[in-house]
Amino acid sequence: MGLLGLGMRAGHLVIGVDGVRNALQRGEIRCLVLASDASARATQKTLALALAKKVAVVTGPAADEMGMKLGRPPVMAVGVRDRALTRGIVESTRHD
């Protein structure tokens, strides 16, 4: 979650299901972080598209926690635009 906070401050994130979906369609997203309790709708709207675009997919914390860490209401999906940040997020999940 610390890396997502850094990404937000740097402007490398797209937050929210609709924004993430649109950015995925434009090929702007390198990594999708889905909340562990993401709704079926959120998962359906983002996961298949991310997999089709060969975007890394990571399961994050619950939506409430993810939103709180990003200074937002509950967040079910976050898109990461930056390659280096994506690498850090993916690597950190492998070690958890």
NORGI-V88361 format. One record per residue. N is the residue number from 1. SS is DSSP state (h for helix, s for strand, l for the rest). OMEGA is omega in degrees with one decimal (* if undefined). D_LAST is the distance of its C-alpha to the last C-alpha in whole Angstrom. Layout:
n ss omega d_last
N SS OMEGA D_LAST
N SS OMEGA D_LAST
//
This chain:
n ss omega d_last
1 l 178.5 12
2 h 178.9 14
3 h 177.1 14
4 h 176.7 16
5 h 176.8 18
6 h 178.9 19
7 h 178.9 20
8 h 179.7 22
9 h -179.4 24
10 h 179.6 24
11 l -177.4 25
12 l -176.7 23
13 s 167.3 22
14 s -173.9 24
15 s 177.2 23
16 l -173.7 25
17 h -176.3 25
18 h 178.0 29
19 h 178.8 28
20 h -179.7 25
21 h 179.1 27
22 h 179.5 30
23 h 175.1 28
24 h -180.0 26
25 h 179.2 30
26 l 179.2 31
27 l -176.2 28
28 l -172.3 27
29 l 177.8 23
30 l -176.7 21
31 s 175.3 17
32 s 174.5 18
33 s 179.1 15
34 s 176.7 16
35 l -179.2 16
36 l 179.2 15
37 l 179.8 18
38 l 179.9 20
39 l 177.1 24
40 h 179.2 25
41 h -179.4 27
42 h -179.9 24
43 h -179.0 22
44 h -175.5 26
45 h -174.5 27
46 h -170.3 24
47 h -178.1 22
48 h 179.6 25
49 h 178.1 26
50 h 180.0 23
51 h 179.0 22
52 h -179.9 26
53 l -179.2 26
54 l 178.1 23
55 l 177.4 20
56 s 179.0 17
57 s -178.6 15
58 s 173.8 12
59 s 179.8 12
60 l 176.7 11
61 l 177.5 12
62 l -177.2 16
63 h 178.5 19
64 h -178.6 20
65 h -179.6 17
66 h 177.6 17
67 h -179.1 20
68 h 179.9 21
69 h -179.7 18
70 l 179.7 20
71 l -176.8 24
72 l 168.1 25
73 l -179.1 25
74 l -177.3 23
75 l -178.9 21
76 l -177.9 20
77 s 175.6 20
78 s 175.1 19
79 s 180.0 20
80 s -178.4 19
81 l -171.2 22
82 l -178.8 21
83 h -178.7 20
84 h 178.0 19
85 h 176.3 17
86 h 179.9 16
87 h 178.8 15
88 h -179.7 13
89 h -179.0 11
90 h 178.9 10
91 h -178.4 9
92 h 179.2 7
93 h 177.0 5
94 h -177.5 6
95 h -177.4 4
96 l * 0
//
